[in-house]
């Protein structure tokens, strides 16, 4: 497999700067997920790696070789598209082997690669079928197999699961991760779905408006978001954000509450400085549900709506004029507009600087 290196990559369309100086190091055998909202530039970066978009400025290297002006076919990459892009008039077998055949690969080598891919992806029973005779998940496996037989240095995936239903999406996600580990492949995977990013990635690259907002492992990005954007984007539901200020001692004052925080967790500015307090829904604990946090602040609120999710519920309430969401484990039925007592876990809150929007975590 291979490394991929991006240095000060910029993409300009006319007067619009789509990618604004991206630096990224992708190590050999790493599963990297580019994630962010629509229009953030993630697919543009993928297409530049693939050679489907020109690079306006900067350097792109694959395995240490500069490839800015190298044609796609010579970069050692294979790409799996959102739309599968299979040949509808060809069988699965012909779809898998067509690219190799037109590249002049010998027939016995085509048969070997096609057979290995079919076995690994469970496609043997479908080799004589056409794409129209396959389910969405089967078509996506054929698209992945077609990429595999090229034996590329780098696999590129452009939102490959977005056309699948929820169950198939989960199954295919597991298959892709298992396959990547078996092959030891270098993978660059684009998605707007943070669940896909969290479950698939060795390294997540969060993009916002053509810039890198944060790079880290899934746990790092979730537990230590670098800024308000990442904190709000990663996590479902989103992190609750409250207007706040630094209180006396090691407290953050928000919505009439003084929330105590660990003394060594933040580099806090002077008392009275305006900040933003971030609290994940699972860190607002309803009384009697989950472990009561030792360090925290209590409040009561009227639950306006409860969204049942089976083994948990999301409770929507208001705190200081701002709607908040709390996560209730092992849910019970609630009366309409019932008062519930909550406790904010002060050991797990986040505090952000209002001017830079960066986290104040040490």
GIKACOR-V589382 format. One record per residue. RES is the residue in three letters. PHI is phi as a letter, one per 30 degrees, with the letter a starting at -180 (none if undefined). OMEGA is omega in whole degrees, -180 to 180 (999 if undefined). Layout:
# GIKACOR-V589382
RES:PHI:OMEGA
RES:PHI:OMEGA
This chain:
# GIKACOR-V589382
UNK:none:-169
UNK:a:170
UNK:c:175
UNK:b:-177
UNK:b:175
UNK:c:180
UNK:b:176
UNK:h:-178
UNK:d:179
UNK:b:175
UNK:b:-177
UNK:b:172
UNK:c:-177
UNK:i:178
UNK:c:-178
UNK:c:177
UNK:c:-176
UNK:d:179
UNK:b:-165
UNK:c:175
UNK:i:-177
UNK:c:173
UNK:c:-177
UNK:a:175
UNK:c:179
UNK:c:-176
UNK:d:179
UNK:e:176
UNK:i:-178
UNK:c:175
UNK:c:-177
UNK:c:179
UNK:c:172
UNK:c:-175
UNK:b:179
UNK:l:-179
UNK:d:177
UNK:e:178
UNK:i:-177
UNK:d:177
UNK:j:-174
UNK:d:179
UNK:d:177
UNK:d:178
UNK:d:179
UNK:d:-179
UNK:d:174
UNK:d:176
UNK:d:-178
UNK:d:-176
UNK:i:179
UNK:d:174
UNK:b:176
UNK:d:179
UNK:c:-178
UNK:d:-179
UNK:a:177
UNK:j:-177
UNK:b:174
UNK:b:-180
UNK:b:173
UNK:c:-175
UNK:h:177
UNK:i:-178
UNK:c:178
UNK:d:-174
UNK:b:-178
UNK:e:-175
UNK:c:-179
UNK:d:178
UNK:d:-179
UNK:e:-174
UNK:d:-177
UNK:c:-176
UNK:c:-179
UNK:i:-180
UNK:b:170
UNK:b:-175
UNK:b:175
UNK:c:-173
UNK:c:177
UNK:e:-174
UNK:c:-178
UNK:i:178
UNK:h:176
UNK:d:176
UNK:d:-171
UNK:d:-177
UNK:d:-178
UNK:c:173
UNK:d:176
UNK:e:-179
UNK:e:-179
UNK:d:176
UNK:d:-179
UNK:d:-173
UNK:c:-172
UNK:d:-178
UNK:d:178
UNK:d:-178
UNK:d:-178
UNK:d:176
UNK:d:176
UNK:i:178
UNK:d:-180
UNK:e:-174
UNK:d:-178
UNK:d:177
UNK:d:176
UNK:d:-179
UNK:d:-180
UNK:d:-178
UNK:d:-179
UNK:d:180
UNK:d:180
UNK:d:-180
UNK:d:-179
UNK:d:180
UNK:d:-178
UNK:d:-176
UNK:c:179
UNK:i:-176
UNK:c:-177
UNK:e:-178
UNK:d:-172
UNK:c:-170
UNK:d:-179
UNK:c:-179
UNK:d:174
UNK:c:-178
UNK:e:-179
UNK:d:-180
UNK:c:-177
UNK:c:172
UNK:d:179
UNK:e:180
UNK:d:178
UNK:d:178
UNK:d:-179
UNK:d:176
UNK:d:176
UNK:d:179
UNK:d:178
UNK:d:179
UNK:d:179
UNK:d:176
UNK:d:-178
UNK:d:-173
UNK:d:177
UNK:d:-178
UNK:h:-175
UNK:d:172
UNK:d:-175
UNK:b:172
UNK:c:177
UNK:c:180
UNK:b:180
UNK:c:-180
UNK:h:-172
UNK:d:-175
UNK:c:-171
UNK:d:179
UNK:c:-177
UNK:c:175
UNK:d:-170
UNK:e:-178
UNK:d:179
UNK:d:179
UNK:d:179
UNK:d:-179
UNK:d:-177
UNK:d:177
UNK:e:179
UNK:d:179
UNK:d:-179
UNK:d:-180
UNK:d:179
UNK:d:180
UNK:d:-180
UNK:d:180
UNK:d:179
UNK:d:-177
UNK:d:-172
UNK:i:-170
UNK:d:167
UNK:d:-174
UNK:b:169
UNK:c:-169
UNK:b:-180
UNK:c:175
UNK:a:169
UNK:c:-176
UNK:c:-177
UNK:d:177
UNK:d:175
UNK:e:-179
UNK:d:-176
UNK:d:-174
UNK:d:-175
UNK:c:-163
UNK:d:159
UNK:d:179
UNK:b:178
UNK:c:173
UNK:c:180
UNK:c:-177
UNK:c:177
UNK:b:176
UNK:h:175
UNK:i:180
UNK:b:175
UNK:d:178
UNK:d:177
UNK:a:173
UNK:b:178
UNK:l:173
UNK:d:177
UNK:e:-179
UNK:d:179
UNK:d:-177
UNK:d:-179
UNK:d:-175
UNK:d:-176
UNK:b:179
UNK:e:-174
UNK:d:-174
UNK:a:-176
UNK:d:-179
UNK:d:-179
UNK:d:180
UNK:d:-179
UNK:d:-177
UNK:d:-176
UNK:d:-179
UNK:k:179
UNK:b:-4
UNK:d:-177
UNK:d:175
UNK:d:174
UNK:d:179
UNK:c:-179
UNK:b:171
UNK:d:-174
UNK:a:172
UNK:b:179
UNK:d:-178
UNK:c:179
UNK:d:-179
UNK:i:178
UNK:c:179
UNK:b:172
UNK:c:-177
UNK:c:-180
UNK:b:176
UNK:h:179
UNK:i:180
UNK:c:170
UNK:c:-177
UNK:c:179
UNK:d:178
UNK:b:179
UNK:e:-175
UNK:d:-175
UNK:c:-174
UNK:d:-174
UNK:b:167
UNK:c:-172
UNK:d:174
UNK:d:-176
UNK:d:177
UNK:e:-179
UNK:j:179
UNK:d:179
UNK:d:179
UNK:b:174
UNK:c:179
UNK:c:178
UNK:c:-179
UNK:b:177
UNK:d:-178
UNK:e:-180
UNK:d:179
UNK:c:168
UNK:c:-166
UNK:c:175
UNK:d:-179
UNK:e:179
UNK:i:-179
UNK:b:-177
UNK:i:-179
UNK:d:179
UNK:d:180
UNK:d:179
UNK:d:-179
UNK:c:-178
UNK:l:180
UNK:b:-177
UNK:c:172
UNK:a:175
UNK:c:-180
UNK:a:178
UNK:d:-180
UNK:d:-178
UNK:d:-178
UNK:a:176
UNK:b:-180
UNK:c:-178
UNK:d:-180
UNK:b:180
UNK:j:-178
UNK:d:177
UNK:a:175
UNK:b:171
UNK:c:-177
UNK:c:-180
UNK:c:-178
UNK:b:-180
UNK:b:177
UNK:b:179
UNK:i:179
UNK:i:179
UNK:c:177
UNK:d:178
UNK:b:177
UNK:b:176
UNK:c:180
UNK:c:179
UNK:c:175
UNK:d:180
UNK:h:-168
UNK:d:173
UNK:b:-180
UNK:d:178
UNK:c:173
UNK:d:176
UNK:e:178
UNK:h:180
UNK:d:175
UNK:d:179
UNK:b:177
UNK:c:-177
UNK:b:172
UNK:b:176
UNK:d:179
UNK:d:-177
UNK:d:-179
UNK:d:-175
UNK:b:180
UNK:d:177
UNK:b:179
UNK:b:-176
UNK:b:175
UNK:d:-176
UNK:d:-176
UNK:d:-178
UNK:d:-175
UNK:i:179
UNK:d:178
UNK:d:176
UNK:c:175
UNK:d:176
UNK:d:999
